[in-house]
Amino acid sequence: MKLYQPPREIVRKLKYLLKIRQRLVNTRRRLKTPIQEAEEFVNSSLVKTEKKLLQPILTQVDLKIEQIEEQIKQLIKQDAELKRLYSLVSSVSGVGLIISTHMIVASNEFKTIQDPKKMACHCGVAPFAHTSGKSIRGKAKVSHLADKDLKWILHMGAMSAILSHNELQDYYHRKVAEGKNEMAVLNAIRNKIIHRIFACVHQNRKYEKNYIRMVA
């Protein structure tokens, strides 16, 4: 057993800022989605009126999100350990400021959660088989207790990764061509991102596409 290490004050601040940012992102999504849906079947003049009414609010929301992200960057810059972890985590393809910060906070600087498999469970990326005794019934499902915000952010990271020309994009197209379900492949990519993040942190090195482990 290991003694619990409470998050440092600066990590708690990061967590608080991430929560505020997520609320703003959710607000932006709730405002934008009805407009996008209305464009398909509502009179165009009404849609224009709605956009005109909501645009000032959306502009302010975007501005606040940018300000919070800047505060997050400044907190990371002023702390040596956070800066070190961020440089390692963000070196992985598909991982930017928000995923990096979420992973650092969720794992308590990789002290509370040290195993990538546990992190995959935490954010709902690792599916579990539905079992009853010795039998397995139905499709594997993720836990309903998972961190859904982190799962969504990792999903966006996976989408970003497959849009860039890299090995994850090649992996995605190869598996889809083999007949694999697209969402299942994206979930596998989320898992790969998590494992690469933890590998970089454990080995204290930035991600290298063609890295070859040296055998002692």
Secondary structure, DSSP 8 states (H G I E B T S, - for coil): --------HHHHHHHHHHHHHHHHHHHHHHHHHHHHHHTTTS-HHHHHHHHHHHHHHHHHHHHHHHHHHHHHHHHHHT-HHHHHHHHHHTTSTT--HHHHHHHHHHTTTTTS---HHHHHHHTT-S-B--EETTEE-S--B--TTS-HHHHHHHHHHHHHHHHSSSHHHHHHHHHHHTT--HHHHHHHHHHHHHHHHHHHHHHT----TT------
